[in-house]
Amino acid sequence: MSGTFTVVRTLGRSDAAHDILEELPEWFGIDRFTHEYVEAAAKFPNYVAVAVPETADSAVGPGGGEVPFEDVLGVLLVDQRYPTSAEVHLLAVRRKHHRAGIGRSLLERVEEDLRAQGVRVLSVKTLGPSASDPDFDRTRAFYTACGFHPVEEFPDLWADNPCLLMVKAL
Ligand SMILES: CC(C)(COP(=O)(O)OP(=O)(O)OC[C@H]1O[C@@H](n2cnc3c(N)ncnc32)[C@H](O)[C@@H]1OP(=O)(O)O)[C@@H](O)C(=O)NCCC(=O)NCCS
């Protein structure tokens, strides 16, 4: 992980999730889904990447709760429905910090925690390749680089958009 951010597990950072999603309309441009993600941020474990200021002794409190939302650089929400599997419900990194290792670091921290709890499989649902969307080509390239494998594209799971299920053994 780079020295400029740290990953914190916290709860209920809907403010940060909302702010980051608004920055990324190519991926999260549908209001209804943004509301759903913001609600999810209030109930699922949140992993947030927080900027570490060069001068401050500590910007991160025990739960990450005192951190202002503008200092949250990325957010990952985990939905665990079964004891041995979990899903990445949301992963988003502020645009100007893309490709700085934040997404990978968020995933690595989540995977470490899940493995310790006996979780064996991590999945994610994202836009499938048949939609021909270059933004989501990059998203799938990220998940592939992080060890996820495509399993199946479901044409009808989401209204109007093909859904690709990707999985990773932990
Ligand atoms: C997808 C996303 C979470 C990745 O986070 P990130 O911090 O930018 O990614 P990282 O820097 O950790 O990238 C890790 C690896 O993934 C791959 N990768 C990341 N972005 C990529 C891109 N645009 N094109 C190709 N490969 C890419 C690379 O192999 C990269 O390693 P490298 O930089 O050493 O080559 C982030 O770009 C994002 O928020 N995108 C918009 C929202 C989104 O797509 N969310 C997921 C919806 S399901």
The ligand as an SDF file (V2000), in Angstrom:
LIG
                    3D

 48 50  0  0  0  0  0  0  0  0999 V2000
  -12.3570    0.0410  -10.7610 C   0  0  0  0  0  0  0  0  0  0  0  0
  -11.6880    0.8470   -9.6340 C   0  0  0  0  0  0  0  0  0  0  0  0
  -12.3980    0.5460   -8.3140 C   0  0  0  0  0  0  0  0  0  0  0  0
  -10.2270    0.3960   -9.5590 C   0  0  0  0  0  0  0  0  0  0  0  0
   -9.5930    1.0740   -8.4960 O   0  0  0  0  0  0  0  0  0  0  0  0
   -8.1390    1.7430   -8.7210 P   0  0  0  0  0  0  0  0  0  0  0  0
   -7.6660    2.2080   -7.4090 O   0  0  0  0  0  0  0  0  0  0  0  0
   -8.2490    2.7360   -9.8230 O   0  0  0  0  0  0  0  0  0  0  0  0
   -7.2850    0.4850   -9.2460 O   0  0  0  0  0  0  0  0  0  0  0  0
   -5.8020    0.0360   -8.8100 P   0  0  0  0  0  0  0  0  0  0  0  0
   -4.8690    1.1800   -8.9750 O   0  0  0  0  0  0  0  0  0  0  0  0
   -5.8360   -0.6160   -7.4760 O   0  0  0  0  0  0  0  0  0  0  0  0
   -5.5040   -1.0460   -9.9490 O   0  0  0  0  0  0  0  0  0  0  0  0
   -5.0530   -2.3750   -9.6770 C   0  0  0  0  0  0  0  0  0  0  0  0
   -4.8060   -3.0670  -11.0140 C   0  0  0  0  0  0  0  0  0  0  0  0
   -6.0400   -3.1880  -11.7590 O   0  0  0  0  0  0  0  0  0  0  0  0
   -5.7740   -2.9850  -13.1610 C   0  0  0  0  0  0  0  0  0  0  0  0
   -6.4500   -1.7620  -13.6020 N   0  0  0  0  0  0  0  0  0  0  0  0
   -6.9250   -0.7620  -12.8340 C   0  0  0  0  0  0  0  0  0  0  0  0
   -7.4730    0.2040  -13.6000 N   0  0  0  0  0  0  0  0  0  0  0  0
   -7.3330   -0.2120  -14.8700 C   0  0  0  0  0  0  0  0  0  0  0  0
   -7.6790    0.3790  -16.1410 C   0  0  0  0  0  0  0  0  0  0  0  0
   -8.2640    1.5730  -16.2150 N   0  0  0  0  0  0  0  0  0  0  0  0
   -7.3750   -0.3060  -17.2550 N   0  0  0  0  0  0  0  0  0  0  0  0
   -6.7530   -1.5050  -17.2100 C   0  0  0  0  0  0  0  0  0  0  0  0
   -6.3830   -2.1130  -16.0290 N   0  0  0  0  0  0  0  0  0  0  0  0
   -6.6780   -1.4620  -14.8940 C   0  0  0  0  0  0  0  0  0  0  0  0
   -4.2650   -2.8340  -13.2950 C   0  0  0  0  0  0  0  0  0  0  0  0
   -3.6800   -4.1190  -13.5050 O   0  0  0  0  0  0  0  0  0  0  0  0
   -3.8810   -2.2790  -11.9410 C   0  0  0  0  0  0  0  0  0  0  0  0
   -2.5330   -2.5500  -11.5890 O   0  0  0  0  0  0  0  0  0  0  0  0
   -1.3500   -1.5970  -12.1610 P   0  0  0  0  0  0  0  0  0  0  0  0
   -1.7880   -0.1720  -12.0130 O   0  0  0  0  0  0  0  0  0  0  0  0
   -0.1830   -1.9790  -11.2910 O   0  0  0  0  0  0  0  0  0  0  0  0
   -1.1810   -1.9940  -13.5850 O   0  0  0  0  0  0  0  0  0  0  0  0
  -11.7210    2.3760   -9.9090 C   0  0  0  0  0  0  0  0  0  0  0  0
  -11.0470    2.6570  -11.1150 O   0  0  0  0  0  0  0  0  0  0  0  0
  -13.1200    2.9480   -9.9510 C   0  0  0  0  0  0  0  0  0  0  0  0
  -13.6330    3.4610   -8.9520 O   0  0  0  0  0  0  0  0  0  0  0  0
  -13.7600    2.9100  -11.1390 N   0  0  0  0  0  0  0  0  0  0  0  0
  -15.0870    3.4660  -11.3200 C   0  0  0  0  0  0  0  0  0  0  0  0
  -16.1240    2.6810  -10.5550 C   0  0  0  0  0  0  0  0  0  0  0  0
  -16.1070    1.1980  -10.8260 C   0  0  0  0  0  0  0  0  0  0  0  0
  -15.8180    0.7190  -11.9200 O   0  0  0  0  0  0  0  0  0  0  0  0
  -16.4510    0.4530   -9.7580 N   0  0  0  0  0  0  0  0  0  0  0  0
  -16.6590   -0.9610   -9.8330 C   0  0  0  0  0  0  0  0  0  0  0  0
  -18.0800   -1.1670  -10.2800 C   0  0  0  0  0  0  0  0  0  0  0  0
  -18.5160   -2.8910  -10.1810 S   0  0  0  0  0  0  0  0  0  0  0  0
  1  2  1  0
  2  3  1  0
  2  4  1  0
  2 36  1  0
  4  5  1  0
  5  6  1  0
  6  7  2  0
  6  8  1  0
  6  9  1  0
  9 10  1  0
 10 11  2  0
 10 12  1  0
 10 13  1  0
 13 14  1  0
 14 15  1  0
 15 16  1  0
 15 30  1  0
 16 17  1  0
 17 18  1  0
 17 28  1  0
 18 19  1  0
 18 27  1  0
 19 20  2  0
 20 21  1  0
 21 22  1  0
 21 27  2  0
 22 23  1  0
 22 24  2  0
 24 25  1  0
 25 26  2  0
 26 27  1  0
 28 29  1  0
 28 30  1  0
 30 31  1  0
 31 32  1  0
 32 33  2  0
 32 34  1  0
 32 35  1  0
 36 37  1  0
 36 38  1  0
 38 39  2  0
 38 40  1  0
 40 41  1  0
 41 42  1  0
 42 43  1  0
 43 44  2  0
 43 45  1  0
 45 46  1  0
 46 47  1  0
 47 48  1  0
M  END
$$$$
